[in-house]
Amino acid sequence: MAIYQDKLTPFGAKSKPAFITSGFKNWKKAFEKFKAHENSHTHRHAVSVTAQESHPINAQLSSALATQQGDNRHCLEKIVSSIKYLARQGQALRGHGDDDSNLYQLLKNLAEDDALLVKWLLRSQKEYLSPQIQNEILCSMSNSIVSEIADTIRNLPIFEFAIIMDGTQDISGKEQESICLHYIDSDMKPHEEFIGLYSVSETTGKSLAAVVKDVLFKLNLPMHGLRGQTYDGAANMSGKHAGAQALIKQEQPLALFVHCGAHCTNLIAQKACLASVLNRDSLDWVNQLGVLFSQSGKFKAIHAATAHTEIPSCTAIKPLCPTRWAVRSKAIRDVLSQYGSVLASLQEMASGASNTASTANGLLGQFRKGKTVLGLILASPVIDELECLSISFQRKPLLE
């Protein structure tokens, strides 16, 4: 048994030295002696008070636990703030490995001035940086933001709002419905707030109407405050009898249905471009030229070298997006301003033996025709007007 030379307590001075200084040796009577010592005043005093009377063991353990919890809370706050920053900037949290992720590298940068965070990052187990915890934190942030939006709408002087819904398929082929809420605040400023994406098993009017009602129920937004609903022109959305808008109107007749302005603009632009065969074909050739430019690095290099001899700086030729009409006017201008270099690049590309030589040869034949140039010249002012219309619908001041 270990021998201690610490300062003896008043009780310890009168106790047997076997348990304090000289050590216990009479092991034949160990149980008897231990029991007697356990009931002695010296042992009771040592257990209840300990050698450090101002800091008992239980208090030391509680203090250490509180310190550890405070340190962990500090590091968790740093993790949450880092995730919030990356999410706000639209940056990915993860990387090829845990130590290469944007989140971990951002925490390492913050740890340069934070000793606690440095010590925490050196731990072998980083459970608070796992993908599951990241998703849980992001989900909590999302729920907090959506709840705040719902609280704002409920506290409006005049409880009125509208709903906007549109659907599309994600990369896995599942139908996702995006839902936004539109409301006017007390300063008469309009707001459109994205609430979330909701998966649906079918896209019937009944199913879509059920999604709208379910979302409003979860946000505690009573149906009697709904004053508007905006969808596209599909039958399952805008149908007079079985569409989602008709089924919602049965419960709330004041929910006026309005065909989405952006969708109407898209339909108008499509019809305007398809009305003339000359314009339609010319725009299609520009689109195919943009596809060739984006997919063939060789053609891109040929065009850059050819255009550099004619103009100081060449411009990339991009394909036409079927829904983003605000980029079509620029694409047409880029082709018309570099028409000579486009022809020269297509001719050089068509003379090669690559798989895209036939595509380049076909495009060369079309762009050599005068009607292609005429179609682009005639389509340009029309597309410019449609672009102004699209931009006016998307302009931010309209939502402020």
N, C-alpha and C positions, 0 to 999 in steps of 0.2 A: 504494500500500500504506500502511496506517495506520501512524503513528509513535507509539510508546509511550515514556513517560518514567518508567516504574516503576523501582524499585530493581533494579539488575542483579545477577544471581547471580555467583558467582566465575567460572564458565565464560563468562558473558555479557560480562564485562569484557574478556576476551581475544578475543572473537569479532569478526567483521566488523560494522560499524555498519549495513550495508545491511538486515539482517534484524532490527535492534533499534531504532535511533534515526533514521537518515537516510532509510531507505526504499529499496527495490530499484528500479533504473531500467534496468539492462542487459538488456532483454527479448530481444535477439537470442540471448543465451547463457542464457536462462531455465532450460531443462531441465538444462543442464550445471551451472549454479550451484545449482539446487534440489536436484539429486542429491547434490552435494558437501555442501551444508548439512544434508541429511537424515542423512548419515553422520557429521556432526560431533558432538563431545561436548556442545556447547551445546544442540543440538536434542534429543538423547537425554535430557539432564538435564531440559529443559523439559517433555518429553512424560511422562516417568515420575514426576516429582515435582510439577510445576506450580508456579505462583507461590505457592499456598497449600498448603504442605507438610503441614499438620496436617489438612486436609480435601480429600483427593483427589476428582476428579470422580466416580469410580465410587462412592465412599462417599457423596457428596452425593446422587447419583441414588437410591441404595438408601434413604437416610434419608428423602428426599422421598416415595418410593413407600410406605415403611412408615407415614409420617404420613398419607398419603392413604387407605391401607387402614384405618388406625385410625379416621379420621373417617367413612369410609363404613360401617364396622362399627358405630360408635356410632349413626349415623342409621338403619341397618337394624334395630338393636335397638329404637329408638323406634317404628319402623313395626310391627314384630312385636308389641310390647307394646300398641300402640294397636288393632291388629286383634284381639288377644286380649281386650281390654276390651270392644270393641263386640260381638264374638261372644258373650262371656259375658253381656252385658246384652240380647242378642237384638235389637240395633240394626242397621239396614242400613249397609253400608259406603259405598255409592255414592249419588249424587244426580242431579239433572238434568244437571249438568256436572261435570268433574273438580275444578274449584275450589269447587263447591258441595257436594261429598260430605262425609259425616260424618267419614270418615277424614282427609281433607285439613284440615277445620276443626279437628279434634282435634289434629292435628300442629301447626297454626298456634298453637293455644293453648299447647301444650307448648314451642313455639319461643320464647315470650316470655322464658324463662329459659335458653335454650340457644342460644348464638351459632353453634355448628356446624350445628345444625338449621336456623337462619334462613338461613345461607349455602347450605345444601343445597336448601332449598325455593325459593330464588331462581333456581336453575338452570332452563334452558329445557326440558331433558329430564328427566322424572320417571318413568323406566322402572320404578322399584321400586314405583310406585303404580298400575301398570296393572292391569286386571282379571285378566289371566293370572297376574301375580305374586301378587295377593291370593288367588286361588283356590289357587295352589300353597302359599302359607303356611297357609291354612285346612286344606288337605288334609294337610299335614305335622303340624299340631296334632292333627287328628282321628286320624291314624295313631298318633301318640305316645300319645294317651289310650287308644285301644283296645288298643295293645300293653301299656300299663301295667295295664289291667284283666285282660288275659290272663295277664300275669306274676303278678299277685296270686292268681288262681285256681290257677295251677300250683304256687304256693308254699304253698298251704293245707296244714295238718297232715293233713287228710283230703281227698284230691283228689276232690271231688264237686260237681257243679253241675247246673243245669237250664236248659232253653232255652224261651223264649216267642216265638211267631211269629204275626203277623197280617198280612193283606194288604189293600190298597186301591189304587184307581187315582189317579194324580196328575192334574194339570190337563191334561196332554197325552193322557190316556187310557191310559198305560202302567201295567201292574200292578207295584206295589212291595210288597215284603215287609219288614216291620219285624221286627228280631230283637233280643231282649234276653236277657241272661244273669242267672240267679238263683243266688246262692251264699250260704253262711254263713261269716263270718270266724271267726278264732280266738277272738273274744269272744262268739261265738254271736249275732251281729247279722246279720239278713238284708239282702242287697243285691240290687237289681234295676238292672242297668246296660244302657242302650241302646247297641247296637253299631253299627247303621247300617241303611240302606234298600238293598235289593238288588232289581234289576230281573229279572223272569222272563219268558220268552217264552210260557209256558203255565202253567196253574194245576192241572195234574194232580198226584195224590199222588206220583208218581215224580219229577216235576220239583221239587216243594217239598222232598221228602226229599233230593234232590241238593243243593239250596241249603243246607240245614242241614249236611250233611256237608262241603260245600265251605267254608263259613264256619269250622267247627271245624278243618278242615285248615289253613286260612290262619292261624288264630290259634294253631296248634300245641297244640290241646286234644284229646287222644286221646279216642276214643269210649268207652273203658272207664270214664271218669269221669262220663259222662252218667247221671244218676239220675232225671230228670224231663223231660217235654215237655208244654207247654200250648198248645193251639190253640182255635179256635172249634169249633162243632158241625157244620160243613159236611162233606160226605162226602169231599171231597178231603183234608181235614185229619184227621178222626177216624174215617174208614172202617175197619172191622175187617179188611178184606182188602187193599184197594188204597190206603188212606189213607196220608198221610205218617207218622203215628204207627205204623202197622202195619209199614211198610217199615223204619223205624228200629229197631223192636223186633226185627226179624229179625237185625240186627247187634248190638244191645245189649238183651237181654231185661230188664235192670234199669231201663231208661228208662220209668218209669211215666207213662202218659198221664193228664192231668187236664184236664177241660173248663174253659176260662177262667171264673173267677168273675165277672168284670165282664160277660162275654158272657151268662152264665146270668142275672145280675141284669137285664140288658136284656130278655132273652126273658120273664122272669117279669113285669116291668113291662108289657111290651106285651100279654101275655095277660090280665093283670089289668085293664088299661084297655079292652081289646076285649071282655071277657066281658059287660059290661053295655052295651046299646045306648044307654041314657040317658047314661051317663058318656062313652062314645065320641063321641057327637054333641056333647055339651057341650064337651069338650076340643077338638074340631075347630073349633067356632065361636070359641073363644078363640084358637086358632092363626090362623084367618083374620083375626080382629080385630087381632092382633099384626102380621100381614103388612101390613094396610091402614095401621096406625099407622107402620110403618117405611118404607113406600113413598110415602105421601102426606104432604107437608109441610103442605098445607092442613088435612087432618084433624088433624094433630098440633097445629097452632096453634089450631084450634077447640076441641079437647079441653083444651088448657092454659087457654084463656080461660074455658071452662065450668066446669072443675074448680076453678079459683081462687075462684069465688064460693061453692062448697060446702065445700071443705076448704082448710086453709092451704097445702098443697103437694101438687101432683099427681105421680103416678108414671108413668113411661113404661110402656107396654104392649108386651111383647115376644112374638114368635111362639115356639111350643114347638119346641125342638130335638128331632129324632127319637131322638137317642142320649144327650143330656145330661139325664138325669132329675132331676138335682139342682136344676134351675131351674124345674121345672113347678109346684112348690108355691107359689113366690113369684108366678108369673104368675097363678095362680088367685086368690090373695089380693088381688093388685092389681086384678083385674077386679071381685071382689066388694066391695071397699072403695070403689070408684068407680063402682058400677053406675049410679047416677043420672046422673052426668056422662057416662058412656059412652052411655046412651040419648039424652041431649040432644045430644051431639056427632054421633051417627049420624043423628038426625033432621034436624039442620041441614045435615049433609053430603049427605043424600039429597035435599034440596030444591034442590040446585044443578044445574048443567048440565054438570058435568065427567064425564070417563070413569069415575071411581070412584063416581059417584052411585048407579049401579045396584047396585054391590057393597055400598055403605053401606045402601041400602034393604033388600037381602036380609038383611044382618046385623041390621038394626033389627027386622025381623019375627021373627027367631029369638030375639033377646035379650029381646023383649017377652013371650015365652012363659014361663010359670011353670016348665015342665019343664027349661028351660035353667038357671035358677037352682037348681032342685032337683038337677040333675045335677052342677053344680059344687060344691054343698054336700056331696053324698054322695061325690064323688070326692076332695075335699080331704083327709080323714083317711087315705084309702088312699094317695094320692100322698105324704103326709107320711111314712108308714112306708117306702115305697119309696125316698124321698129319704134317710132315715137309713141304709138298707141300702147305697145307692150311696156315700154319704159314708164309711161304715165301710170299704168296700173301697179307697177312694182315700186314706184318712187316712195321712199321712206317718209317724207313729210306728210303724205296722205294718212299714215298710220300714227302720227304723233298728235 
